[in-house]
Amino acid sequence: MKSIFTLATLTTMALGLELTPDTWDEQTAGKTVFVKFFAPWCGHCKAMKPDWDALMTEYEGSENILVADVDCINSGKDQGFPTIKHGDPTNLEDYKGGRDAVSLQKFASELKPSCNIVSMENCDEEQISAINAFKENSEDELQQMVDDEEKERTDAENLFTAEVQKLQTQYKQLSDDKEKSIVEVANKYNIGMAKSVLNYKKKAKEEL
């Protein structure tokens, strides 16, 4: 799934593998994945590291399940850490369960093997129907679908980035305007001097 690496170079220590955009598809093929995206400086990441490392060790060598630790340093700023995803490596879903050892281990134990499009093993009826439908398409048609999906996804990501940039620019302008207005209001009322005199009067009244 090369799109995962659009904004960063992601690496994983599971099974001693170092995944790159060129090797992701090959190394995760046929596996259901459980992946933790982290930043080395992230406090929450460090806190859960022992439990996650133990889980990776437990599933090391598994034919069906890949538990991976992915370094996302220098990736997009919109992703929080640690972010955990699971499922089909080409269509990962967010993990929303607990992050303690018991919760992680329980979830991993319930992961199902990926659907094998060759033998149809581990495929449900919906997946089998989709596979058979796609088999009716030519290689060129399938490639066009892949290219169209990637373009639309990239367009969506680019639009998001552009709109965020606009918001950041707008936020800065609003912040500057607010600070300017506060200074103008303070100057209008000479508020510093007014407060000083007010405090003087209150103190003098208390001393009477």
TORGU-382109 format. One record per atom (N, C-alpha, C): x, y, z; residue in three letters. Coordinates in steps of 0.2 Angstrom, whole numbers, padded with zeros to 4 digits, always signed. Each point is the difference from the previous one (the first is absolute). Layout:
<recs>
XYZAla ...
</recs>
This chain:
<recs>
+0004-0006+0000Met -0004+0006+0000Met +0004+0006+0000Met +0002+0002-0006Lys +0005+0006+0000Lys -0002+0006+0002Lys -0007+0001+0000Ser -0002+0007+0003Ser +0001+0001+0007Ser +0001-0005+0004Ile +0002+0001+0007Ile +0006+0004+0001Ile +0005-0001-0005Phe +0006+0003+0000Phe +0000+0007-0003Phe -0005+0003-0002Thr +0000+0006-0004Thr +0003+0006+0004Thr -0001+0000+0006Leu +0002+0006+0004Leu +0006-0002+0004Leu +0002-0006+0000Ala +0006-0002+0005Ala +0003-0007-0002Ala +0006-0001+0002Thr +0003-0007-0001Thr -0002-0004+0007Thr -0003-0005-0001Leu -0003-0004+0005Leu +0004-0006+0001Leu +0003-0002+0006Thr +0003-0006+0001Thr -0003-0004+0006Thr +0001-0006+0000Thr -0002-0005+0005Thr +0005-0005+0002Thr +0000-0001+0007Met +0005-0005+0002Met -0003-0007+0001Met -0007-0001-0002Ala -0002-0007+0001Ala +0003-0004-0005Ala +0002-0006+0002Leu +0004-0005-0004Leu +0006+0003-0003Leu +0003+0005+0003Gly +0006+0003-0003Gly -0001+0003-0006Gly -0006+0002-0002Leu -0001+0003-0007Leu +0000+0007+0000Leu +0002+0003-0005Glu +0000+0008-0001Glu -0004+0001-0006Glu -0006+0002+0001Leu -0005+0001-0006Leu +0002+0007-0003Leu -0001+0000-0006Thr +0001+0006-0005Thr -0006+0000-0004Thr +0000+0006-0004Pro -0006+0000-0005Pro +0001-0006-0005Pro +0006-0002-0001Asp +0001-0005-0006Asp -0001-0007+0003Asp +0000-0001+0007Thr +0000-0007+0003Thr -0007-0001+0004Thr -0004+0005+0001Trp -0006-0001+0004Trp -0004-0005-0003Trp -0002+0000-0006Asp -0005-0005-0003Asp +0003-0007+0001Asp +0006-0001-0002Glu +0003-0006+0000Glu +0000-0003+0007Glu +0002+0004+0005Gln +0001-0003+0007Gln -0006-0001+0004Gln -0005+0004-0002Thr -0007-0001+0003Thr -0005-0004-0003Thr +0002-0002-0006Ala -0005-0004-0004Ala -0002-0007+0003Ala -0007-0001+0000Gly -0003-0005+0003Gly +0000+0000+0008Gly +0002+0006+0003Lys +0000+0000+0007Lys -0006+0005+0002Lys -0002-0001+0006Thr -0005+0005+0004Thr +0005+0004+0004Thr +0000+0006+0000Val +0005+0004+0003Val -0003+0004+0006Val +0005+0001+0005Phe -0002+0003+0006Phe +0006+0005+0001Phe -0001+0006-0001Val +0006+0005-0001Val +0000+0006+0005Val +0005+0001+0003Lys +0000+0006+0004Lys +0005+0005-0003Lys -0003+0006-0002Phe +0004+0005-0002Phe +0002+0005+0006Phe +0006+0001+0000Phe +0003+0004+0006Phe +0005+0005-0002Phe +0001+0004+0005Ala +0006+0005-0001Ala +0005-0001+0006Ala +0006-0001-0001Pro +0005-0002+0006Pro -0001+0005+0006Pro -0002+0006-0001Trp +0000+0005+0005Trp -0007+0000+0004Trp -0004-0004-0003Cys -0007+0000+0003Cys -0001-0003+0007Cys -0002+0003+0005Gly +0000-0003+0006Gly -0005-0006+0001Gly -0006+0001-0003His -0005-0006+0000His +0003-0006-0004His +0004+0002-0005Cys +0003-0006-0004Cys +0005-0004+0005Cys +0004+0004+0003Lys +0005-0003+0005Lys -0003-0004+0005Lys -0006+0003+0002Ala -0003-0004+0006Ala -0003-0007-0002Ala -0002+0000-0006Met -0003-0007-0003Met +0005-0004-0003Met +0006+0002-0001Lys +0005-0003-0004Lys +0001-0007+0003Lys +0001-0001+0007Pro +0001-0007+0002Pro -0005-0005-0002Pro -0007+0002+0001Asp -0005-0004-0001Asp -0001-0002-0008Asp +0002+0005-0004Trp +0000-0001-0007Trp +0005-0004-0003Trp +0006+0001+0003Asp +0006-0004-0001Asp -0001-0008+0001Asp -0004-0001+0006Ala -0001-0007+0002Ala -0005-0003-0005Ala -0005+0004-0002Leu -0005-0002-0005Leu +0004-0002-0007Leu +0004+0004-0002Met +0004-0001-0006Met +0004-0007+0000Met +0003-0001+0006Thr +0004-0006+0001Thr -0005-0006+0000Thr -0006+0001+0003Glu -0005-0006+0000Glu -0002-0002-0007Glu -0001+0005-0004Tyr -0002-0002-0007Tyr +0006+0000-0005Tyr +0006+0000+0002Glu +0005-0001-0004Glu +0000-0007-0004Glu +0000+0000-0006Gly +0000-0006-0004Gly -0007-0002-0002Gly -0005+0004+0002Ser -0007-0002-0001Ser -0001+0000-0008Ser -0003-0005-0003Glu -0002+0000-0007Glu -0005+0004-0002Glu -0005+0002+0005Asn -0006+0004-0002Asn +0000+0007+0003Asn +0003+0001+0006Ile +0000+0006+0003Ile +0007+0004+0001Ile +0000+0006-0002Leu +0006+0004+0000Leu -0001+0006+0005Leu +0003-0001+0006Val +0000+0006+0005Val +0006+0004-0001Val +0000+0006-0002Ala +0005+0004-0002Ala +0001+0007+0004Ala +0006+0002+0001Asp +0001+0007+0003Asp +0003+0004-0005Asp -0004+0006-0002Val +0002+0004-0006Val +0002+0007+0003Val +0006+0002-0002Asp +0003+0006+0002Asp -0002+0006-0005Asp -0004+0004+0002Cys -0003+0006-0004Cys +0003+0006+0001Cys +0006+0001+0003Ile +0003+0006+0001Ile +0000+0004-0007Ile -0001+0006+0000Asn +0000+0005-0005Asn -0006-0001-0005Asn -0005-0004+0002Ser -0006-0001-0004Ser -0005+0006+0001Ser -0006-0001-0003Gly -0004+0006+0000Gly -0002+0002+0007Gly -0001+0006+0002Lys -0001+0002+0007Lys -0007-0001+0002Lys -0005-0002-0005Asp -0007-0001+0002Asp -0001-0007+0004Asp +0005-0004+0000Gln -0001-0007+0003Gln +0003+0000+0007Gln -0005-0002+0005Gly +0002+0000+0007Gly +0005-0006+0001Gly +0003+0000+0006Phe +0004-0006+0001Phe -0002-0003+0007Phe +0000-0006+0002Pro +0001-0005-0006Pro -0007-0001-0003Pro +0000-0001-0007Thr -0005-0002-0004Thr +0000-0008-0001Thr -0005-0003+0001Ile +0000-0008-0001Ile -0005-0001-0005Ile +0002-0004-0005Lys -0005-0002-0006Lys +0001-0008-0001Lys -0005-0002-0003His -0001-0008+0000His -0004-0002-0007His +0001-0006-0001Gly -0004-0003-0006Gly +0004-0001-0006Gly -0003+0001-0006Asp +0003-0001-0006Asp +0005+0005-0001Asp +0006-0002-0002Pro +0005+0005-0001Pro -0001+0005-0005Pro -0005-0001-0005Thr -0001+0005-0005Thr -0006+0004+0002Thr -0003-0001+0006Asn -0006+0004+0002Asn +0000-0001+0007Asn +0005+0003+0004Leu +0000+0000+0007Leu -0006+0004+0003Leu -0002-0003+0006Glu -0005+0003+0004Glu +0003+0003+0007Glu -0003+0005+0003Asp +0003+0002+0006Asp -0002-0005+0006Asp +0005-0001+0004Tyr -0002-0004+0006Tyr -0002+0005+0006Tyr -0006-0002+0003Lys -0003+0004+0005Lys +0000-0003+0007Lys +0003-0005+0000Gly +0000-0004+0007Gly +0005+0003+0005Gly +0000-0003+0006Gly +0005+0001+0005Gly +0007-0001-0002Gly +0005+0004+0003Arg +0007-0001-0002Arg +0004-0003+0006Arg -0003-0003+0004Asp +0003-0004+0005Asp +0002-0007-0003Asp +0004-0004+0003Ala +0002-0006-0002Ala -0005-0005-0001Ala -0005+0000+0004Val -0005-0005+0000Val -0005+0001-0006Val -0002+0007-0001Ser -0004+0002-0005Ser +0003-0002-0007Ser +0007+0002-0001Leu +0003-0001-0006Leu +0001-0007-0002Leu +0001-0004+0005Gln +0001-0007-0001Gln -0006-0004-0002Gln -0006+0003+0003Lys -0006-0003-0001Lys -0002+0002-0007Lys +0001+0006-0002Phe -0002+0002-0007Phe +0004-0004-0005Phe +0006+0000+0001Ala +0005-0004-0005Ala -0003-0007-0001Ala -0002-0003+0006Ser -0002-0007+0000Ser -0006-0001-0004Ser -0004+0005-0001Glu -0006+0000-0004Glu +0000+0002-0007Glu +0006+0002-0002Leu +0001+0002-0007Leu -0001-0006-0005Leu -0003+0000-0005Lys -0001-0005-0005Lys +0005+0000-0006Lys +0002-0006-0002Pro +0004+0000-0006Pro -0003+0004-0006Pro +0005+0003-0004Ser -0003+0004-0006Ser -0003-0005-0005Ser -0004+0003-0004Cys -0003-0004-0005Cys +0005-0001-0006Cys +0000-0006-0002Asn +0005-0002-0005Asn -0004-0001-0007Asn +0002+0005-0004Ile -0004+0001-0006Ile +0001-0006-0005Ile +0005-0004+0001Val +0002-0006-0004Val -0004-0006+0001Val +0000-0002+0007Ser -0004-0006+0002Ser -0007+0002+0003Ser -0001+0007+0001Met -0006+0002+0003Met -0001-0002+0008Met +0006-0002+0002Glu +0000-0002+0007Glu +0000+0006+0005Glu -0004-0001+0005Asn -0001+0006+0005Asn -0004+0005-0003Asn -0003+0000-0006Cys -0004+0005-0003Cys -0008-0001+0002Cys -0003+0006+0002Asp -0007-0001+0001Asp -0004+0001-0007Asp -0007+0000+0000Glu -0004+0000-0006Glu +0001+0006-0003Glu +0001+0006+0003Glu +0000+0006-0003Glu +0007+0001-0003Glu +0005-0003+0003Gln +0007+0001-0003Gln +0000-0005-0006Gln -0003-0006+0000Ile +0000-0004-0006Ile -0004+0003-0006Ile -0005+0003+0002Ser -0004+0004-0005Ser +0004+0005-0004Ser +0004+0004+0004Ala +0004+0005-0002Ala +0006-0002-0005Ala +0003-0006+0003Ile +0005-0003-0004Ile -0002-0002-0007Ile -0006-0004+0000Asn -0002-0002-0006Asn -0002+0005-0005Asn -0003+0006+0003Ala -0001+0006-0004Ala +0006+0003-0003Ala +0005+0001+0004Phe +0006+0003-0003Phe +0004-0005-0005Phe -0001-0006+0001Lys +0003-0005-0005Lys -0003+0001-0007Lys -0006+0003+0000Glu -0003+0001-0007Glu +0004+0006-0004Glu +0003+0004+0004Asn +0004+0006-0003Asn +0006-0002-0003Asn +0003+0003-0005Ser +0006-0001-0003Ser +0005+0003+0005Ser +0007-0002-0001Glu +0005+0003+0004Glu +0001+0008-0001Glu -0002+0002-0006Asp +0000+0007-0001Asp -0005+0004+0003Asp -0006-0003+0001Glu -0006+0003+0003Glu +0002+0000+0008Glu +0003-0005+0002Leu +0001+0000+0008Leu +0006+0005+0001Leu +0005+0000-0004Gln +0005+0005+0001Gln -0003+0007+0000Gln -0005+0001-0005Gln -0003+0007+0000Gln -0004+0002+0006Gln -0003-0006+0003Met -0003+0001+0007Met +0005+0002+0005Met +0005-0003+0000Val +0005+0001+0005Val +0003+0007-0001Val +0001+0002-0006Asp +0003+0007-0001Asp -0005+0005+0002Asp -0007-0001-0002Asp -0005+0005+0001Asp -0001+0001+0008Asp +0001-0006+0004Glu -0001+0001+0007Glu +0006+0003+0003Glu +0006-0001-0002Glu +0005+0003+0002Glu +0000+0008-0001Glu -0002+0002-0006Lys -0001+0007-0002Lys -0005+0003+0004Lys -0006-0003+0001Glu -0005+0003+0004Glu +0002+0001+0007Glu +0004-0005+0003Arg +0002+0000+0007Arg +0005+0006+0001Arg +0005+0000-0005Thr +0005+0005+0000Thr -0003+0007-0001Thr -0005+0001-0004Asp -0004+0006-0001Asp -0003+0002+0007Asp -0003-0005+0004Ala -0003+0002+0006Ala +0005+0002+0005Ala +0006-0003+0000Glu +0005+0001+0005Glu +0003+0007-0002Glu +0001+0002-0006Asn +0002+0006-0002Asn -0005+0006+0002Asn -0006-0002-0001Leu -0005+0005+0002Leu +0000+0002+0007Leu +0000-0006+0004Phe +0001+0001+0007Phe +0005+0004+0002Phe +0006-0001-0002Thr +0006+0003+0001Thr +0000+0008-0001Thr -0003+0001-0006Ala -0001+0007-0003Ala -0005+0004+0005Ala -0005-0004+0002Glu -0005+0004+0004Glu +0002+0001+0007Glu +0004-0005+0003Val +0003+0001+0006Val +0005+0006+0000Val +0004+0001-0005Gln +0004+0005-0001Gln -0004+0007+0000Gln -0005+0000-0003Lys -0005+0006+0000Lys -0002+0002+0007Lys -0002-0006+0003Leu -0002+0001+0007Leu +0005+0003+0005Leu +0006-0003-0001Gln +0006+0003+0004Gln +0002+0007-0002Gln -0001+0002-0006Thr +0001+0007-0002Thr -0005+0004+0003Thr -0006-0002-0001Gln -0006+0003+0003Gln +0001+0001+0008Gln +0002-0005+0003Tyr +0000+0000+0007Tyr +0006+0005+0002Tyr +0005+0000-0003Lys +0006+0005+0001Lys -0003+0007-0001Lys -0004+0001-0005Gln -0003+0007-0001Gln -0004+0002+0005Gln -0005-0005+0002Leu -0005+0001+0006Leu +0004+0002+0006Leu +0005-0004+0002Ser +0004+0001+0006Ser +0003+0007+0000Ser +0003+0001-0006Asp +0004+0007+0000Asp -0006+0006+0001Asp -0005-0001-0003Asp -0006+0005+0000Asp -0002+0000+0007Asp -0001-0005+0004Lys -0002+0000+0007Lys +0005+0003+0004Lys +0006-0001-0001Glu +0006+0003+0004Glu +0000+0008-0001Glu -0001+0002-0006Lys +0000+0007-0002Lys -0006+0003+0003Lys -0006-0003+0000Ser -0006+0003+0003Ser +0000+0000+0008Ser +0004-0005+0003Ile +0001+0001+0007Ile +0004+0006+0002Ile +0005+0001-0004Val +0005+0005+0001Val -0004+0007-0001Val -0004+0000-0005Glu -0004+0006-0001Glu -0005+0002+0005Glu -0003-0005+0003Val -0005+0001+0005Val +0003+0002+0006Val +0006-0003+0002Ala +0004+0002+0006Ala +0002+0007+0000Ala +0002+0002-0006Asn +0003+0007-0001Asn -0006+0005+0000Asn -0006-0002-0003Lys -0006+0004+0000Lys -0002+0002+0007Lys +0000-0005+0005Tyr -0002+0001+0007Tyr +0006+0002+0004Tyr +0006+0000-0002Asn +0006+0001+0004Asn +0000-0005+0006Asn -0002-0006-0002Ile -0002-0004+0006Ile +0005-0002+0005Ile +0007+0000-0002Gly +0005-0001+0005Gly -0001+0006+0006Gly +0000+0006-0003Met +0000+0006+0005Met -0007-0001+0004Met -0005-0001-0003Ala -0007-0001+0003Ala +0000-0005+0006Ala +0003-0006-0002Lys +0001-0005+0005Lys +0004+0002+0006Lys +0005+0004-0001Ser +0005+0002+0005Ser -0004+0005+0005Ser -0004+0005-0003Val -0004+0004+0004Val -0005-0003+0004Val -0003-0005-0004Leu -0006-0004+0004Leu +0003-0003+0006Leu +0006-0004-0001Asn +0003-0003+0006Asn +0002+0004+0005Asn +0002+0006-0002Tyr +0002+0005+0005Tyr -0006+0003+0004Tyr -0005+0001-0003Lys -0006+0002+0003Lys -0003-0005+0005Lys +0000-0006-0002Lys -0002-0006+0004Lys +0004-0001+0006Lys +0006+0001-0001Lys +0005-0001+0006Lys -0001+0006+0005Lys -0001+0006-0003Ala -0001+0006+0004Ala -0006-0001+0004Ala -0005-0003-0003Lys -0007+0000+0003Lys +0001-0005+0006Lys +0003-0006-0001Glu +0001-0005+0005Glu +0004+0003+0006Glu +0004+0005-0001Glu +0004+0002+0005Glu -0003+0005+0005Glu -0006+0003-0003Leu -0004+0004+0004Leu -0003-0003+0006Leu 
</recs>
